[in-house]
Every structure is written in C-alpha cells, then in structure tokens.
Amino acid sequence: MTEPADDILTRPLGVDDAGTPPPKTRAAGLIARARQPWVVTGIAAALLVSAFGLLVALGDPQGGEPSARAMIDLRDAPPAPKAPEKPAVAALAPPQAESTPQQQRSAEELENASGVTVFRPPGTAPSEAVVIRVPPANAPRLAAAPDPRLAEQGRHGIMPRLGEGRLRALDVYARPEEPGSGPRIAILVTGLGIGQSATAAATARLPQAVSLAFAPYGNEVERAAARARDAGHEVFLQVPMEPFDYPDSDPGPQALLAALKGPENGERLAWAMSRFPGYVGLVNLMGGKLIADPAFEPILREIGARGLGFVEDGTVPKGPPPANKTRTPYARAEIVLDAVPRPEAIDTELARAETQARANGFVLVSSGGSLMSVDRIARWARNLDAKGIRLVPVSVALRGAPKRLSKAD
C-alpha cells in the first residue's frame, strides 16, 4: 500500500513515519529512546522497588523520622535519713513543769488508759510522788462470755439460755463476793454504753465490785461491755420499758409496752437480749407503767427461764411487787444516789447508804452513769476500808437473801 501523496509532500525531510527524525549516532539513539514515557516510568518504578528493598533489609523502626539516642546511667537511690530515736518513756513519767491544768489532764488520761487508780491528797496538783492502787494478782476474774453452755442462736443473734442442770448465767457471769465481814453496799451504775467518756470513766475509775448496766442502743455497746468485764465489773443489760407518761417520755425504739401482746413484747425482748453477751440480769430503762401492769409477768417469766435475774433501779414509783409466779430472782434499789443531780446531793445519799448498811447489814443503791456521778462515787469509795464498809456486786442481791448483820458483826 502506498502512502498518500499529500503525506509525502508535506512531511519534512529526514523524519520517519512516526514523526521522529532518525538519530544521527548510536548514543543519540539510546538517549532518544530513554526519553520515551514508558522508559521513564519503568526506571522510576525500579528505583522505588530498590528503595523499599533497602528499607526492609536494613530496617528503620522510626519510619524515617528524626531520632536521637542518650545513655542513662542507673545509680542506687541514696538511703533515707533515719528518724531520730525517741527516748523511752516510763509508764508513769513525772509531769512536766507547765501549767497545772495541763498536768491534771495528762494524769487523768494516763489513769483512764491504764486502768489503775491514782490517789492524791485533796486539793493538790499532780506531783512526782503518786500512789497507785493496782488490782492484786489474785483478784477474781470473770468467766469468759459467751459460754457455749449458756448461749443459743436466736433470730437477732446470740441469746442466753438456761444450761443443763439448771446452770444459770446469773451464777456463771457474776463477780464473786470477796470474803469479809461488816456492812455491805451494792452499787449499780446505769445508762452506760452510749456516752463514750462516761462509759470509759465508769469502767476505769470505779472499784471492780461496782456493777455496770448498759443500754442496748450504743454502736459499741458489745465492745464496751466486754471492756467492763475485762476490768472486773459484772454487767447488766438495760431493757427499755414503757413509763407512765409515754410517749412524752420515750425510752427508745424496741421498748416493751403494756398494750402489746405477749409475742410482740417477746420479740422486742429477744432483740435487746442479743445485743451483747455476759450479763447476769436485766435492769429497767424507765418502765413504771409496764412494771405495774399485768403485761410484765410473762416478761419476768421469760427472764427467769433464761437463767437471769431482774433489778429495778428505784427510779419508778414504788408500788406492790409484780406478779412473780416463777420466782425469777428480783431486787429493787433502795436509794437512787443522783435523784437530785448535784455533787452535794450525791454525797448526802452516799452517807445515807452507809447509815442504812450499818443498820441492816446490806443496802442496794443505783446511780446514773454521768461523769459527775462517777466522780462522786469514786471519791467516796477511797475511804471505805477505813469506815469498815465493803462494796459487793449487785448479783449478791439476786442470788439469795443478802446476809443481815449478826450480833457478832
């Protein structure tokens, strides 16, 4: 096939059919071919493949980003400075020469924390010479509580029960009466377990023969009662009961009420009796109306059936004794020391208790657990040995007729 005449006539001389003039030399031909687009593209692709191969072979974890290296020299941490050693402090260090009030507070804190009683002449400040009464090594210790023989699991917790052979908590948990002769006074301090300061003061400052009664409402009542028993005090449980002016005077939740049926009061009594172990009996918290009502008789029967006694603290109006067909151990305080809550009035009632004990041989008294009452009783008890009067636990009044004075005494 021949080319058109127009193409032949119009094509420049020395140019091939593709429009490219033939190379004059071999090198020029190679260069001309290298400039072809498909050749340039192939060379660029080859360079990229070569660069990727070098990256894989040599490795660059930083991906080409700038990087630097620094050497870190690890050294041991310097030893911590030792705290200066404090000199050993004696159990009873002499008070420092500061102000008298600060010295007194320190002595009281030491006395409460240690459980010993410090005696000083009246009106004097702490000095280097103090007299300390430490309980003798042969002082009676209370039985551990709860005793498995006298405990059972109730709906609200561990409750006391009568053991085999009619073994009673009243006998096992009571503080033994120390031997001696002469007039005797039993003191029951109530309302403890709620105020921590008053409870701690009563536990630490009062003689061991003073019995302590705990209300069921304190968050730490079980621990407080255990501390009291560890210190040698026998303990009682206070049960809230309906007073005559209820609800104007309210003994608190779970109170036993005259209008409630027997099972309802029994359930509330079970709640109270599960609050802590180791008590020898129950004490009223208010309760004038309930104690005078026939509804109290089944409550008293339940108390006796569990091997416990009941003490009326003397704060309710005196009336005929409640029905007690089952002969549950029962006693009533004859004197309320802080019926008039003033120091001089408490001292007067303590003197009256002495007179009554000398006349009858035995008297049972009660007091609230305020700091003032605890302080007056503790001061009064210091001189009892010189007066020939003995303190005995309240359980003495429940475990049989208290001994009366004989002509020999």
TORKOL-4160 file (C-alpha; in steps of 0.2 Angstrom, whole numbers, padded with zeros to 4 digits, m for minus):
409
<pt num="1" X="0000" Y="0000" Z="0000"/>
<pt num="2" X="0007" Y="0017" Z="m0005"/>
<pt num="3" X="0006" Y="0032" Z="0006"/>
<pt num="4" X="m0005" Y="0047" Z="0000"/>
<pt num="5" X="0004" Y="0060" Z="m0010"/>
<pt num="6" X="m0001" Y="0073" Z="0002"/>
<pt num="7" X="0009" Y="0065" Z="0017"/>
<pt num="8" X="0024" Y="0063" Z="0007"/>
<pt num="9" X="0024" Y="0080" Z="0001"/>
<pt num="10" X="0021" Y="0088" Z="0017"/>
<pt num="11" X="0032" Y="0078" Z="0029"/>
<pt num="12" X="0049" Y="0086" Z="0032"/>
<pt num="13" X="0064" Y="0078" Z="0025"/>
<pt num="14" X="0074" Y="0066" Z="0037"/>
<pt num="15" X="0059" Y="0062" Z="0048"/>
<pt num="16" X="0052" Y="0044" Z="0049"/>
<pt num="17" X="0034" Y="0039" Z="0048"/>
<pt num="18" X="0032" Y="0041" Z="0067"/>
<pt num="19" X="0037" Y="0059" Z="0066"/>
<pt num="20" X="0054" Y="0056" Z="0074"/>
<pt num="21" X="0069" Y="0061" Z="0065"/>
<pt num="22" X="0082" Y="0046" Z="0064"/>
<pt num="23" X="0097" Y="0048" Z="0076"/>
<pt num="24" X="0112" Y="0053" Z="0069"/>
<pt num="25" X="0123" Y="0042" Z="0080"/>
<pt num="26" X="0121" Y="0026" Z="0091"/>
<pt num="27" X="0122" Y="0036" Z="0108"/>
<pt num="28" X="0110" Y="0049" Z="0102"/>
<pt num="29" X="0098" Y="0034" Z="0098"/>
<pt num="30" X="0099" Y="0027" Z="0115"/>
<pt num="31" X="0096" Y="0044" Z="0123"/>
<pt num="32" X="0081" Y="0047" Z="0112"/>
<pt num="33" X="0074" Y="0030" Z="0117"/>
<pt num="34" X="0077" Y="0034" Z="0135"/>
<pt num="35" X="0066" Y="0049" Z="0134"/>
<pt num="36" X="0051" Y="0039" Z="0129"/>
<pt num="37" X="0037" Y="0040" Z="0143"/>
<pt num="38" X="0036" Y="0021" Z="0145"/>
<pt num="39" X="0055" Y="0020" Z="0148"/>
<pt num="40" X="0055" Y="0035" Z="0161"/>
<pt num="41" X="0040" Y="0026" Z="0170"/>
<pt num="42" X="0049" Y="0010" Z="0171"/>
<pt num="43" X="0065" Y="0017" Z="0178"/>
<pt num="44" X="0055" Y="0027" Z="0192"/>
<pt num="45" X="0047" Y="0010" Z="0197"/>
<pt num="46" X="0063" Y="0001" Z="0198"/>
<pt num="47" X="0070" Y="0015" Z="0209"/>
<pt num="48" X="0055" Y="0013" Z="0221"/>
<pt num="49" X="0057" Y="m0005" Z="0222"/>
<pt num="50" X="0075" Y="m0004" Z="0226"/>
<pt num="51" X="0072" Y="0009" Z="0240"/>
<pt num="52" X="0059" Y="m0002" Z="0248"/>
<pt num="53" X="0070" Y="m0017" Z="0247"/>
<pt num="54" X="0084" Y="m0007" Z="0256"/>
<pt num="55" X="0072" Y="m0002" Z="0270"/>
<pt num="56" X="0066" Y="m0020" Z="0273"/>
<pt num="57" X="0084" Y="m0026" Z="0273"/>
<pt num="58" X="0092" Y="m0013" Z="0284"/>
<pt num="59" X="0076" Y="m0009" Z="0295"/>
<pt num="60" X="0071" Y="0008" Z="0301"/>
<pt num="61" X="0058" Y="0007" Z="0316"/>
<pt num="62" X="0057" Y="0026" Z="0316"/>
<pt num="63" X="0050" Y="0026" Z="0299"/>
<pt num="64" X="0062" Y="0039" Z="0293"/>
<pt num="65" X="0058" Y="0051" Z="0307"/>
<pt num="66" X="0072" Y="0061" Z="0316"/>
<pt num="67" X="0079" Y="0051" Z="0331"/>
<pt num="68" X="0092" Y="0053" Z="0344"/>
<pt num="69" X="0100" Y="0042" Z="0357"/>
<pt num="70" X="0105" Y="0046" Z="0375"/>
<pt num="71" X="0114" Y="0035" Z="0388"/>
<pt num="72" X="0106" Y="0034" Z="0405"/>
<pt num="73" X="0117" Y="0029" Z="0420"/>
<pt num="74" X="0107" Y="0020" Z="0433"/>
<pt num="75" X="0113" Y="0023" Z="0451"/>
<pt num="76" X="0106" Y="0017" Z="0468"/>
<pt num="77" X="0095" Y="0029" Z="0477"/>
<pt num="78" X="0103" Y="0037" Z="0492"/>
<pt num="79" X="0097" Y="0029" Z="0509"/>
<pt num="80" X="0083" Y="0038" Z="0518"/>
<pt num="81" X="0088" Y="0048" Z="0533"/>
<pt num="82" X="0084" Y="0039" Z="0549"/>
<pt num="83" X="0071" Y="0046" Z="0561"/>
<pt num="84" X="0079" Y="0052" Z="0577"/>
<pt num="85" X="0076" Y="0039" Z="0591"/>
<pt num="86" X="0064" Y="0044" Z="0604"/>
<pt num="87" X="0069" Y="0041" Z="0622"/>
<pt num="88" X="0059" Y="0028" Z="0631"/>
<pt num="89" X="0045" Y="0035" Z="0641"/>
<pt num="90" X="0041" Y="0027" Z="0658"/>
<pt num="91" X="0023" Y="0021" Z="0661"/>
<pt num="92" X="0021" Y="0035" Z="0674"/>
<pt num="93" X="0033" Y="0049" Z="0669"/>
<pt num="94" X="0033" Y="0064" Z="0681"/>
<pt num="95" X="0023" Y="0078" Z="0675"/>
<pt num="96" X="0032" Y="0092" Z="0665"/>
<pt num="97" X="0033" Y="0109" Z="0673"/>
<pt num="98" X="0019" Y="0118" Z="0663"/>
<pt num="99" X="0003" Y="0124" Z="0669"/>
<pt num="100" X="m0007" Y="0115" Z="0682"/>
<pt num="101" X="m0022" Y="0111" Z="0671"/>
<pt num="102" X="m0012" Y="0103" Z="0658"/>
<pt num="103" X="m0003" Y="0092" Z="0671"/>
<pt num="104" X="m0020" Y="0087" Z="0678"/>
<pt num="105" X="m0027" Y="0082" Z="0661"/>
<pt num="106" X="m0012" Y="0071" Z="0657"/>
<pt num="107" X="m0014" Y="0062" Z="0674"/>
<pt num="108" X="m0032" Y="0058" Z="0671"/>
<pt num="109" X="m0029" Y="0052" Z="0653"/>
<pt num="110" X="m0015" Y="0041" Z="0660"/>
<pt num="111" X="m0026" Y="0034" Z="0674"/>
<pt num="112" X="m0041" Y="0031" Z="0662"/>
<pt num="113" X="m0030" Y="0022" Z="0649"/>
<pt num="114" X="m0020" Y="0011" Z="0661"/>
<pt num="115" X="m0035" Y="0005" Z="0672"/>
<pt num="116" X="m0026" Y="0009" Z="0688"/>
<pt num="117" X="m0032" Y="0022" Z="0701"/>
<pt num="118" X="m0021" Y="0036" Z="0706"/>
<pt num="119" X="m0023" Y="0044" Z="0723"/>
<pt num="120" X="m0018" Y="0062" Z="0728"/>
<pt num="121" X="m0022" Y="0072" Z="0743"/>
<pt num="122" X="m0037" Y="0083" Z="0741"/>
<pt num="123" X="m0034" Y="0100" Z="0733"/>
<pt num="124" X="m0016" Y="0096" Z="0727"/>
<pt num="125" X="m0010" Y="0095" Z="0709"/>
<pt num="126" X="0000" Y="0081" Z="0701"/>
<pt num="127" X="0017" Y="0079" Z="0708"/>
<pt num="128" X="0032" Y="0067" Z="0706"/>
<pt num="129" X="0025" Y="0056" Z="0720"/>
<pt num="130" X="0009" Y="0047" Z="0717"/>
<pt num="131" X="0001" Y="0032" Z="0725"/>
<pt num="132" X="m0006" Y="0019" Z="0713"/>
<pt num="133" X="m0018" Y="0005" Z="0718"/>
<pt num="134" X="m0015" Y="m0010" Z="0707"/>
<pt num="135" X="m0028" Y="m0024" Z="0707"/>
<pt num="136" X="m0019" Y="m0039" Z="0716"/>
<pt num="137" X="m0014" Y="m0054" Z="0706"/>
<pt num="138" X="m0027" Y="m0065" Z="0715"/>
<pt num="139" X="m0041" Y="m0053" Z="0711"/>
<pt num="140" X="m0056" Y="m0064" Z="0705"/>
<pt num="141" X="m0058" Y="m0064" Z="0686"/>
<pt num="142" X="m0075" Y="m0066" Z="0677"/>
<pt num="143" X="m0079" Y="m0081" Z="0667"/>
<pt num="144" X="m0077" Y="m0079" Z="0648"/>
<pt num="145" X="m0093" Y="m0074" Z="0638"/>
<pt num="146" X="m0102" Y="m0081" Z="0629"/>
<pt num="147" X="m0101" Y="m0098" Z="0637"/>
<pt num="148" X="m0107" Y="m0111" Z="0625"/>
<pt num="149" X="m0117" Y="m0120" Z="0638"/>
<pt num="150" X="m0127" Y="m0104" Z="0641"/>
<pt num="151" X="m0129" Y="m0097" Z="0624"/>
<pt num="152" X="m0141" Y="m0101" Z="0609"/>
<pt num="153" X="m0143" Y="m0094" Z="0592"/>
<pt num="154" X="m0159" Y="m0083" Z="0591"/>
<pt num="155" X="m0167" Y="m0073" Z="0577"/>
<pt num="156" X="m0157" Y="m0057" Z="0582"/>
<pt num="157" X="m0140" Y="m0065" Z="0587"/>
<pt num="158" X="m0133" Y="m0075" Z="0602"/>
<pt num="159" X="m0145" Y="m0076" Z="0617"/>
<pt num="160" X="m0143" Y="m0083" Z="0635"/>
<pt num="161" X="m0152" Y="m0099" Z="0640"/>
<pt num="162" X="m0153" Y="m0110" Z="0655"/>
<pt num="163" X="m0139" Y="m0123" Z="0654"/>
<pt num="164" X="m0140" Y="m0141" Z="0659"/>
<pt num="165" X="m0143" Y="m0145" Z="0677"/>
<pt num="166" X="m0151" Y="m0128" Z="0678"/>
<pt num="167" X="m0135" Y="m0119" Z="0676"/>
<pt num="168" X="m0138" Y="m0100" Z="0676"/>
<pt num="169" X="m0129" Y="m0085" Z="0668"/>
<pt num="170" X="m0133" Y="m0077" Z="0684"/>
<pt num="171" X="m0121" Y="m0088" Z="0693"/>
<pt num="172" X="m0108" Y="m0091" Z="0679"/>
<pt num="173" X="m0106" Y="m0072" Z="0674"/>
<pt num="174" X="m0107" Y="m0065" Z="0691"/>
<pt num="175" X="m0092" Y="m0057" Z="0700"/>
<pt num="176" X="m0088" Y="m0067" Z="0716"/>
<pt num="177" X="m0090" Y="m0058" Z="0733"/>
<pt num="178" X="m0074" Y="m0056" Z="0741"/>
<pt num="179" X="m0073" Y="m0063" Z="0759"/>
<pt num="180" X="m0075" Y="m0052" Z="0773"/>
<pt num="181" X="m0087" Y="m0046" Z="0787"/>
<pt num="182" X="m0097" Y="m0030" Z="0791"/>
<pt num="183" X="m0110" Y="m0019" Z="0782"/>
<pt num="184" X="m0111" Y="m0021" Z="0763"/>
<pt num="185" X="m0116" Y="m0009" Z="0750"/>
<pt num="186" X="m0120" Y="m0014" Z="0732"/>
<pt num="187" X="m0120" Y="m0001" Z="0719"/>
<pt num="188" X="m0127" Y="m0002" Z="0701"/>
<pt num="189" X="m0122" Y="0012" Z="0689"/>
<pt num="190" X="m0134" Y="0013" Z="0674"/>
<pt num="191" X="m0136" Y="0021" Z="0657"/>
<pt num="192" X="m0118" Y="0016" Z="0650"/>
<pt num="193" X="m0113" Y="0011" Z="0633"/>
<pt num="194" X="m0120" Y="0027" Z="0625"/>
<pt num="195" X="m0108" Y="0041" Z="0630"/>
<pt num="196" X="m0090" Y="0035" Z="0627"/>
<pt num="197" X="m0082" Y="0047" Z="0640"/>
<pt num="198" X="m0094" Y="0042" Z="0654"/>
<pt num="199" X="m0093" Y="0024" Z="0650"/>
<pt num="200" X="m0074" Y="0024" Z="0650"/>
<pt num="201" X="m0073" Y="0033" Z="0666"/>
<pt num="202" X="m0085" Y="0021" Z="0675"/>
<pt num="203" X="m0075" Y="0006" Z="0669"/>
<pt num="204" X="m0058" Y="0013" Z="0674"/>
<pt num="205" X="m0062" Y="0023" Z="0689"/>
<pt num="206" X="m0075" Y="0014" Z="0699"/>
<pt num="207" X="m0070" Y="m0001" Z="0710"/>
<pt num="208" X="m0072" Y="m0018" Z="0702"/>
<pt num="209" X="m0086" Y="m0023" Z="0714"/>
<pt num="210" X="m0097" Y="m0009" Z="0707"/>
<pt num="211" X="m0109" Y="m0017" Z="0694"/>
<pt num="212" X="m0112" Y="m0008" Z="0677"/>
<pt num="213" X="m0128" Y="m0008" Z="0667"/>
<pt num="214" X="m0128" Y="m0005" Z="0648"/>
<pt num="215" X="m0142" Y="0002" Z="0637"/>
<pt num="216" X="m0144" Y="m0008" Z="0621"/>
<pt num="217" X="m0143" Y="0007" Z="0609"/>
<pt num="218" X="m0124" Y="0011" Z="0608"/>
<pt num="219" X="m0115" Y="0006" Z="0592"/>
<pt num="220" X="m0100" Y="0000" Z="0603"/>
<pt num="221" X="m0111" Y="m0007" Z="0617"/>
<pt num="222" X="m0104" Y="m0025" Z="0614"/>
<pt num="223" X="m0086" Y="m0019" Z="0615"/>
<pt num="224" X="m0089" Y="m0008" Z="0630"/>
<pt num="225" X="m0097" Y="m0022" Z="0640"/>
<pt num="226" X="m0083" Y="m0033" Z="0636"/>
<pt num="227" X="m0070" Y="m0020" Z="0642"/>
<pt num="228" X="m0080" Y="m0018" Z="0658"/>
<pt num="229" X="m0080" Y="m0037" Z="0661"/>
<pt num="230" X="m0061" Y="m0037" Z="0657"/>
<pt num="231" X="m0059" Y="m0024" Z="0670"/>
<pt num="232" X="m0068" Y="m0035" Z="0683"/>
<pt num="233" X="m0086" Y="m0027" Z="0683"/>
<pt num="234" X="m0101" Y="m0038" Z="0682"/>
<pt num="235" X="m0113" Y="m0031" Z="0669"/>
<pt num="236" X="m0132" Y="m0030" Z="0667"/>
<pt num="237" X="m0142" Y="m0026" Z="0652"/>
<pt num="238" X="m0155" Y="m0012" Z="0652"/>
<pt num="239" X="m0171" Y="m0015" Z="0643"/>
<pt num="240" X="m0182" Y="0000" Z="0638"/>
<pt num="241" X="m0199" Y="m0001" Z="0645"/>
<pt num="242" X="m0215" Y="0010" Z="0645"/>
<pt num="243" X="m0216" Y="0024" Z="0658"/>
<pt num="244" X="m0232" Y="0032" Z="0664"/>
<pt num="245" X="m0230" Y="0047" Z="0653"/>
<pt num="246" X="m0227" Y="0038" Z="0637"/>
<pt num="247" X="m0225" Y="0044" Z="0623"/>
<pt num="248" X="m0220" Y="0061" Z="0631"/>
<pt num="249" X="m0205" Y="0051" Z="0639"/>
<pt num="250" X="m0199" Y="0039" Z="0626"/>
<pt num="251" X="m0187" Y="0025" Z="0632"/>
<pt num="252" X="m0182" Y="0022" Z="0614"/>
<pt num="253" X="m0185" Y="0010" Z="0599"/>
<pt num="254" X="m0190" Y="m0008" Z="0603"/>
<pt num="255" X="m0197" Y="m0003" Z="0620"/>
<pt num="256" X="m0208" Y="m0015" Z="0629"/>
<pt num="257" X="m0226" Y="m0008" Z="0630"/>
<pt num="258" X="m0241" Y="m0013" Z="0641"/>
<pt num="259" X="m0253" Y="m0013" Z="0626"/>
<pt num="260" X="m0243" Y="m0025" Z="0616"/>
<pt num="261" X="m0247" Y="m0043" Z="0615"/>
<pt num="262" X="m0235" Y="m0056" Z="0623"/>
<pt num="263" X="m0227" Y="m0062" Z="0607"/>
<pt num="264" X="m0223" Y="m0044" Z="0602"/>
<pt num="265" X="m0215" Y="m0039" Z="0618"/>
<pt num="266" X="m0206" Y="m0056" Z="0617"/>
<pt num="267" X="m0199" Y="m0051" Z="0600"/>
<pt num="268" X="m0193" Y="m0035" Z="0607"/>
<pt num="269" X="m0185" Y="m0043" Z="0622"/>
<pt num="270" X="m0176" Y="m0055" Z="0611"/>
<pt num="271" X="m0169" Y="m0041" Z="0601"/>
<pt num="272" X="m0162" Y="m0032" Z="0617"/>
<pt num="273" X="m0155" Y="m0049" Z="0624"/>
<pt num="274" X="m0145" Y="m0051" Z="0608"/>
<pt num="275" X="m0135" Y="m0035" Z="0610"/>
<pt num="276" X="m0120" Y="m0042" Z="0620"/>
<pt num="277" X="m0116" Y="m0057" Z="0630"/>
<pt num="278" X="m0110" Y="m0060" Z="0648"/>
<pt num="279" X="m0123" Y="m0051" Z="0658"/>
<pt num="280" X="m0131" Y="m0058" Z="0674"/>
<pt num="281" X="m0148" Y="m0050" Z="0673"/>
<pt num="282" X="m0159" Y="m0036" Z="0666"/>
<pt num="283" X="m0162" Y="m0019" Z="0673"/>
<pt num="284" X="m0177" Y="m0007" Z="0668"/>
<pt num="285" X="m0174" Y="0008" Z="0657"/>
<pt num="286" X="m0189" Y="0019" Z="0663"/>
<pt num="287" X="m0204" Y="0007" Z="0664"/>
<pt num="288" X="m0215" Y="0012" Z="0678"/>
<pt num="289" X="m0231" Y="0009" Z="0668"/>
<pt num="290" X="m0226" Y="m0008" Z="0662"/>
<pt num="291" X="m0219" Y="m0015" Z="0678"/>
<pt num="292" X="m0236" Y="m0010" Z="0687"/>
<pt num="293" X="m0246" Y="m0019" Z="0673"/>
<pt num="294" X="m0250" Y="m0037" Z="0672"/>
<pt num="295" X="m0241" Y="m0037" Z="0655"/>
<pt num="296" X="m0225" Y="m0038" Z="0664"/>
<pt num="297" X="m0227" Y="m0055" Z="0672"/>
<pt num="298" X="m0224" Y="m0065" Z="0656"/>
<pt num="299" X="m0208" Y="m0054" Z="0653"/>
<pt num="300" X="m0202" Y="m0058" Z="0670"/>
<pt num="301" X="m0206" Y="m0076" Z="0667"/>
<pt num="302" X="m0195" Y="m0076" Z="0651"/>
<pt num="303" X="m0181" Y="m0068" Z="0660"/>
<pt num="304" X="m0181" Y="m0081" Z="0674"/>
<pt num="305" X="m0182" Y="m0095" Z="0661"/>
<pt num="306" X="m0166" Y="m0090" Z="0653"/>
<pt num="307" X="m0156" Y="m0091" Z="0670"/>
<pt num="308" X="m0156" Y="m0072" Z="0673"/>
<pt num="309" X="m0162" Y="m0060" Z="0687"/>
<pt num="310" X="m0170" Y="m0043" Z="0686"/>
<pt num="311" X="m0166" Y="m0027" Z="0696"/>
<pt num="312" X="m0177" Y="m0012" Z="0697"/>
<pt num="313" X="m0166" Y="0003" Z="0698"/>
<pt num="314" X="m0178" Y="0013" Z="0710"/>
<pt num="315" X="m0182" Y="0027" Z="0698"/>
<pt num="316" X="m0200" Y="0021" Z="0696"/>
<pt num="317" X="m0213" Y="0025" Z="0709"/>
<pt num="318" X="m0213" Y="0011" Z="0722"/>
<pt num="319" X="m0229" Y="0000" Z="0722"/>
<pt num="320" X="m0233" Y="m0018" Z="0726"/>
<pt num="321" X="m0221" Y="m0031" Z="0719"/>
<pt num="322" X="m0226" Y="m0038" Z="0702"/>
<pt num="323" X="m0233" Y="m0055" Z="0700"/>
<pt num="324" X="m0219" Y="m0067" Z="0700"/>
<pt num="325" X="m0226" Y="m0085" Z="0700"/>
<pt num="326" X="m0210" Y="m0092" Z="0693"/>
<pt num="327" X="m0199" Y="m0084" Z="0707"/>
<pt num="328" X="m0187" Y="m0075" Z="0695"/>
<pt num="329" X="m0173" Y="m0068" Z="0705"/>
<pt num="330" X="m0179" Y="m0050" Z="0708"/>
<pt num="331" X="m0172" Y="m0035" Z="0718"/>
<pt num="332" X="m0175" Y="m0016" Z="0720"/>
<pt num="333" X="m0163" Y="m0002" Z="0723"/>
<pt num="334" X="m0167" Y="0006" Z="0740"/>
<pt num="335" X="m0158" Y="0023" Z="0736"/>
<pt num="336" X="m0155" Y="0032" Z="0720"/>
<pt num="337" X="m0139" Y="0042" Z="0723"/>
<pt num="338" X="m0142" Y="0055" Z="0709"/>
<pt num="339" X="m0160" Y="0058" Z="0710"/>
<pt num="340" X="m0155" Y="0076" Z="0713"/>
<pt num="341" X="m0140" Y="0078" Z="0701"/>
<pt num="342" X="m0129" Y="0089" Z="0711"/>
<pt num="343" X="m0112" Y="0084" Z="0719"/>
<pt num="344" X="m0118" Y="0088" Z="0737"/>
<pt num="345" X="m0134" Y="0079" Z="0735"/>
<pt num="346" X="m0125" Y="0063" Z="0729"/>
<pt num="347" X="m0113" Y="0064" Z="0744"/>
<pt num="348" X="m0128" Y="0065" Z="0755"/>
<pt num="349" X="m0136" Y="0050" Z="0748"/>
<pt num="350" X="m0120" Y="0040" Z="0749"/>
<pt num="351" X="m0119" Y="0045" Z="0768"/>
<pt num="352" X="m0137" Y="0039" Z="0770"/>
<pt num="353" X="m0132" Y="0022" Z="0761"/>
<pt num="354" X="m0118" Y="0020" Z="0774"/>
<pt num="355" X="m0130" Y="0023" Z="0788"/>
<pt num="356" X="m0143" Y="0010" Z="0781"/>
<pt num="357" X="m0130" Y="m0003" Z="0778"/>
<pt num="358" X="m0124" Y="m0001" Z="0796"/>
<pt num="359" X="m0142" Y="m0003" Z="0802"/>
<pt num="360" X="m0147" Y="m0018" Z="0791"/>
<pt num="361" X="m0131" Y="m0026" Z="0785"/>
<pt num="362" X="m0134" Y="m0023" Z="0767"/>
<pt num="363" X="m0141" Y="m0010" Z="0755"/>
<pt num="364" X="m0143" Y="m0009" Z="0736"/>
<pt num="365" X="m0142" Y="0008" Z="0728"/>
<pt num="366" X="m0141" Y="0014" Z="0710"/>
<pt num="367" X="m0135" Y="0029" Z="0700"/>
<pt num="368" X="m0134" Y="0036" Z="0683"/>
<pt num="369" X="m0118" Y="0035" Z="0673"/>
<pt num="370" X="m0114" Y="0053" Z="0671"/>
<pt num="371" X="m0097" Y="0059" Z="0674"/>
<pt num="372" X="m0102" Y="0069" Z="0689"/>
<pt num="373" X="m0110" Y="0053" Z="0697"/>
<pt num="374" X="m0095" Y="0043" Z="0693"/>
<pt num="375" X="m0083" Y="0055" Z="0700"/>
<pt num="376" X="m0093" Y="0057" Z="0717"/>
<pt num="377" X="m0094" Y="0038" Z="0719"/>
<pt num="378" X="m0075" Y="0036" Z="0715"/>
<pt num="379" X="m0070" Y="0049" Z="0728"/>
<pt num="380" X="m0082" Y="0041" Z="0741"/>
<pt num="381" X="m0075" Y="0024" Z="0738"/>
<pt num="382" X="m0057" Y="0028" Z="0743"/>
<pt num="383" X="m0061" Y="0028" Z="0761"/>
<pt num="384" X="m0072" Y="0013" Z="0763"/>
<pt num="385" X="m0059" Y="0002" Z="0771"/>
<pt num="386" X="m0056" Y="0015" Z="0785"/>
<pt num="387" X="m0075" Y="0015" Z="0788"/>
<pt num="388" X="m0077" Y="m0004" Z="0789"/>
<pt num="389" X="m0089" Y="m0005" Z="0774"/>
<pt num="390" X="m0087" Y="m0017" Z="0760"/>
<pt num="391" X="m0093" Y="m0015" Z="0742"/>
<pt num="392" X="m0101" Y="m0031" Z="0735"/>
<pt num="393" X="m0108" Y="m0034" Z="0717"/>
<pt num="394" X="m0126" Y="m0032" Z="0714"/>
<pt num="395" X="m0128" Y="m0050" Z="0710"/>
<pt num="396" X="m0127" Y="m0053" Z="0729"/>
<pt num="397" X="m0145" Y="m0046" Z="0730"/>
<pt num="398" X="m0151" Y="m0059" Z="0717"/>
<pt num="399" X="m0143" Y="m0075" Z="0722"/>
<pt num="400" X="m0151" Y="m0077" Z="0738"/>
<pt num="401" X="m0156" Y="m0066" Z="0753"/>
<pt num="402" X="m0142" Y="m0054" Z="0757"/>
<pt num="403" X="m0134" Y="m0058" Z="0774"/>
<pt num="404" X="m0140" Y="m0047" Z="0788"/>
<pt num="405" X="m0129" Y="m0041" Z="0802"/>
<pt num="406" X="m0127" Y="m0053" Z="0817"/>
<pt num="407" X="m0123" Y="m0048" Z="0834"/>
<pt num="408" X="m0105" Y="m0054" Z="0831"/>
<pt num="409" X="m0104" Y="m0042" Z="0816"/>
